[in-house]
Amino acid sequence: MRKLRVIKTALKAIMRNPMRTFLTTLGIVIGIAAVIALMEIGTGAQEKLRADISKMGVNTINIRPGQMMQGGVSTGAGGRSTLTNQDVQAIVKNCPAVVAASPVVSVKGQVIYGGKNWSPFSISGVSADYFQIANWTVQDGEAFDELMVTRGLKVCLIGATIVRELFGDEDPIGKEIRIQSVVFKVIGVLHPKGANMMGMDQDDTILAPWTAVRARLKGAGQSSISSVGGASSSSDSSSTGDLYTSGVSFYPEVSDSNLPPVRFANVDSIIASAASQEDVPVAVSQITRALRAAHKLGDADDDFTIRTMSEFSDFLTSSTKTTTNLLLCVAFVSLVVGGVGIMNIMLVSVTERTREIGLRMAVGARKRDILRQFLIESVVICILGGFIGIFIGHMTSVALAYMLNWPTAMSYSAIVLSVGVAAAVGVLFGYYPAWKAARLDPIEALRYE
């Protein structure tokens, strides 16, 4: 009953001066509102970032040819032709953490349809597994299958940008376009992805079987189709079964003076996909072992480089968290300022109510009752400001999301944290005024004018 009376007395004291109470809580309201708004905007930005990276394939692994030294000058990454379709097969066969892999052959050129022409951002030759790896679906038509890749059919899928620039309102399915003067048939339209985080238009692309791109657009002979596709004739089936142990030394002893070996089966890069983001490091290790064994490198350095999206993902996530934490530090400064304001008002309240404190002590109130009363007043003011700040902060984030199209997400951890911080501020900055009130001498307090 004594505790309830103390709480009741504290609440009456707060309601005695509502305007002063409101002004006292204003600093806490602003601080908590800033924390909630920033936390919700930061959480929304991180979720949007994770979604964008997921669309790009956070569990994808890119393997590119390594460098070579020629006349003492490094050609840089990709200067050595070291990757083949047999490497793709070795990865799929020997790497349990890899769910799919595809060769990639990239070309540049002009695309023509009727009286219109366009230069796409990318023209890539891939296998049928590429769509699973890149998490890319077909909006209209159909994707090419492995049989089409094996036969090297001149078919392709185009992005939304290509559709807009070349076809307009016309249905592109079944139409023929010319890529580098070679006719390809459009069999599907890719689902729009929009721009990626680097600002590049992902829809400005054409995907075709890598065998067709390698043979028709890269200048390789038509005879290469059967070998790279796996449908070789009986005369050369023995040589393509084990590319690296045939009579031709495709991987000679590694030397700085070696010229890049010329092989029709060369591909520009390989893209693979792990089962999940957590499996990416294991997949990278397995791919490294498989390629080193396939290339018979021995003690030589890797003749390939491996890059993963997880590095990029970690970098962007870390940058977003750093920015959010920096803004939160600024918001917590306002909480400290609000706490100092509460301490100031509580000290004024103690001075104004000195005679009241002396009278309460004279009729039997103990020091801890006085301490508890003023401490409760401080905590209630802060928690009240915290709840108001939570509401204002949430409405601010919703308004920003509506007006500026910023991504936001409700952060329950931020709400719990804000209430806890508000209570902590009330205790921290209200303890000294409460302690000072409890230390008053009853006789001196009654004499106070």
N, C-alpha and C positions, 0 to 999 in steps of 0.2 A: 504493500500500500504506500510506503514511504517513497519507493521508486516511481510509482505512478503519479504521486503528488508532485515530485520533482519535475517529471516530464510535462505535466499539465501546467506547472508554473512557468517552465521554459517556453512553452508554446504561447501562453498568454503574453509573455514579455515580447515575443517576436511579433505577434499581431497588434501589439500596442502602437507600433510605428510602422505601418505597412510600406509607406514610401521609402523610409530609410532601409527597411529590410530588402525592398526591391533593388535599390541602388547598391546595397551591399552585395547582393547576389549577382549583379550585372557582370562583374569581372569573371566570376565562375561560369556564368551562362555563356559568355563570349568564348572563354577558353574551351569548355566542353563542346560547344557547337563547332568550333574549329577542328577539334580532335575528331569528332564524329564525321564531319563532312570530308575531311582529308582521308580518314580511314576508309570510308565507303568509296570515295573516288579512287584511292589507291588499290583497294581490293578489286574494284571493277576493272581497273586498268590491268592488273595482274591476270585476272581471269580472261580478259580479252586477249592479252598477250599469249597466254597459254593456248587459247583457242586458235589464234593465228598461227602459232608455231606448230600446233597439231595438224592444221591444214597443210602446212608446208612439209610435214612429216618429221616430227621430233625424234622418231626412232630410225630415221634413214641414215645410211652410211654411204659416202661417196668415195670411190677409189679411182685415183687418176694415175697416169704414168708418171714415173719419176724423171729426174733431170739427167743430163749427161754432160760431160766435159768434152769440148771439141776445140782443139788448139788452145787449151788453157782457159777457154771461156765457157761458162755454164749456160746451157740453153734454158734453164729454169724448169719449173714443173711442167710436165707434158711434152718435154723435148725428146723423150725416148719412147719409142713405140714398144710397149711391154705388155699390153693387156689384150686378151683375145676372148672369144666366146667360150673357149675351153676353160678359161679361168672362171667364167661365170658358172659353168657346170661343176668345176672343182669346189667352188664356194658352196653351192647348193648341196653338194654331196657330202662335204667334209665339215660343214659348220652347222651344228644342231641349233645354235642360237639364231641363225638366219632363216627367216620364213620365206623369203623370195629374193631374187636377184635378177638384174636385167642389164644387158649391154646398152650403151648409149653412143650413138654416132650423131654428131652435130654438124650441120652445114648452114650456109647462108645463101640467100638468093631471093630473087623476085618471084612473086606468085601472081599469075595472070588468070583472070576469068572474064571472058567476053571482052568488053572494052575497058575493063578496070584492072589495075595492078596494085600490088601492095608488097612491102618488104617486111615480113614478120620479124618479131624480136628473136624468135628461135624456131628452127626446124630440126626436129630430133627424130632419129631412128631408134626405136626401142622394141622390147619384146612384149608379149601379152601380159607378163607379170608386172609391168611398169605401173599399170593402173592401180593395182593393189598396193604397191610400194608408195606411190605418190598420193594415195587416198583420193583418187580422181575418178568420178563417175561420168557416165555418158548421159547427156540430157535427151538427145534425139538420135535415132539410128542405133547402131551397134558398134562395139569395139572389135578390132581384129583379134583373131585367136592365134594359137601357136601354129596351126596348119598354114595360115596365111603368111606367118613369119617364115616358116620353113620353105615355102614355095616362093618367097620374095615377091608377093603380089604388090602391085602398085596401087595401094589403097591408103587412105589417110583419115585422120580425125582432125577437126579444126576447132579453134577456140572461138569464143563469142565475138572477140574483136575482128577476127578474120571474116566471120559471118557478116558483121555490120559493114565492114569496108568493101567487101567484094560482092555480097549478095543482097544486102539491104533487107527488104521484106520477102525476098524469094527464098523458097525452101532449098537449102544446099544439098540435101541428101540425094545421092545418085548423080550429082553433077560432076563434071570433070574440070580440074584445074591444072595449070601448067606450073611446075616448079623447076626452075633452071631448064626450061624447054622440054621437060619430061612430064607426060600426062599422068596424073594420079586421080583416082576416083574417090570422092568424098562419101564415106559410109557412116559417118557419125559426127555429132557436135558435142564437144565437151561441156560439162556443167560449169557455169561461170564461177571463177574464184576471185576476180578483182585484182587489185594491186597487192603485192606483198609488202612486208615491213620496210623493204629497201626502196619502195616506190615503183617497182617494175611491174608492168602489166602481165600477169600470168595467163591471161586469155589471148594474148597476141602470140599464139603458138600453133604449130602443126606437128602432129605425131603420126608416124608411119612405121611400118615394119623395118627394123634396123637392117635386115638383109637387102631390102629394096633401096634404102637410102645409101647403104655402103656400095652396092653394085651400080646403081643408076646415077647417083648424085655425087659420089666421091671418086668416080673414075675407075672403079675396079671392074674386072672383066665379068662377063655374064657367067663364066664357068665357075666363079667363086660361090654362086648361090647354093649349089648343091652341097658344097663342103661345109660352109659356115652354118647352113641350116640343118645339117645333120642327115640330109637325104642324098648322100654321095653315091656314085656309081660303084660297081663291084671292082673296077680297076684301081680306084684310089681309096677304097674303104679302109684298107689296112693302114694307110698313111694318116688318115684323119682320126683314127681311133685313139692314137696317142701322139698328139702333136709334138710333144716335147721329147719323144724318144725315137722319132723317125730318122731316116737317113740324113735329113737336113738339120744342121745345128741352128735351131731358131734362137737359142739362148747360149751363145758362146761364152767363153770365160770373160768375166766383167773386166773392162779396161777403159781408161779415159780416152783412148784413141779409137774405140769402137764406134762405128757409125750406127745409127738406129736401124735395126733390122726391118726390112720391108716385107710385110706379109699381108695377103689379102684379108686375113682373119682379124687384123688389128681393129680395135675399137677405141674411141676417144676416152671413154670412161666406163665405169661400172657403178650402178646404184643398187644398193641392197637395203633390206629392211629387217630389223630385229623384232622379236615378238613384242617387246615393250621398251620403254625408255631405260628401265633398270637393266635390261639385257644388252644394251648397246656396248658397254665395255667388254663383256664376255665375247660378243660377236666380233668386235674389232680384233681381239686377241686371236680368235679362231681364224678369221680371214687372213691375218698376217701369217700365221703358220701355214695355212693352205696355199697361199700364193708363193711363199718362199719355197715350199716343197715343190710346187708345180714349176717354178722358174729355175729350180736347182741352183739357188744362190750360194749355198754353203755358208762360208764365213763372210761373204760380201754384204754390202749394205743393201737395204731394200731398194728395188727398182720401181717402187710405186709409193704413193702417198695416200693416207686415209684421213678423211675429215668427217666429222659428225655434226648434226644439228644441235646436239646436247651442249656443245661448247657455246654456240651462239645463243641458245636458250638460257643457259646459266648466266651469260654476260648480260643479256637484256633484263632478265629477272632481277639480277643483282643491282643493275642500274636503277630499275624502277623502285626497288626496296630502299636503295640509298636516298633517292629523291623524296620518297614518302617519309622516311625517317627524319630527314632534314626538316621537312615541313612540320612534322610532329613536334620536333624540338622547339620550333618557333611557337607552336600552339601551346606547348607546356609552359613556355615563358609567360604567356598570358594567364595561365592558371596560377603561377607563382605571384604575378602581380595582383590577381584577384584575391589570393590568400593573404597577401600583405594588407589589402584593403579591408578584409574581414577582421584581421587582427587589430587594425586601427579603429574600426567601428566598435569592436568588442571592448577595447580599452576605454573608448569614450562612454560606452554603455556602463562599464564598471564605475567610472567616475560619476556619471549621472545618478546611479542607483546606490551610491555609497551608504546613504541613510537607510535605504531598504535592506541592504545587506546587514547593516548593524542591527536593525530591528529583528530580522530573521534569526540572527545569531543570539540575540537577547532572549528570544522565546524558545530556544532549544535547538536551532539548526546547527549541525556540525560542519566542520570545515569541508569534509568530503561531499556534503550535500550542496554546499555553495559551489564547489569545484564541479560537481556533476551537472548542476543546473546551467552554468555558463558554457560548459563543454557541450552539453546537449543543444543549447541554442546555436552554437557555432556549427555543429555537425548538421543540424536540421536545415540551417540556412544554406550550407554547401550542397547537401543532397537535393534540396528543393531547386537550387540553381542548376544542379546536374541534370535533373529530369527535364527542366525547361530547355537546357542546352542540348540534350539528346533530341528533343522534338525539333528544335530549330535547326540543328545540324542535319538531321535526316531530311527535313523539308528543303534545306539548301541544296543538298546533293541531288534530290529529286528534281528541283527546279533547274539546276545546272545540266542535268542529264536531258531534260526536256528542251531547254533553250539552246544549248551548245552541242547536243548529241554526244556528251561524254559518257563513257560506260561507268556505271556505279553498281554496287552490290551491297546489300545489307550485311553489316559486320557485327555479329552478336558478341564477339570477343571485345570489340571496341566499346559496346554498350556496357558490358560488365566491367571493363577496365575503367570506363569513365565514372561509373557509380563508385567504384572502389577508390579512384583517385580523388573524387569529390569528398568522400568521407575522410580520406587521409588528410586532405587539405584542411578540413574542418577541425580535425584533432590536432594537427601540427600547428596551425596558426591560431587555434582557439585555446590551446592549453595554457599559454602564458597569461592571457587576460583572466582565464578562469583561476589559475593558480594565484594571481595577484589578488583577485576578489576573495579567495579563500583565506589569504594571509592577513586580511584586514583585522584590526583590533576592534571588537564590538563597541567599546566605549568611545574610541576615536571616531569610529564610523557614525555613531549617533550624534556626535558633536559637529560632524561635517556639515557645512552650509553650502 
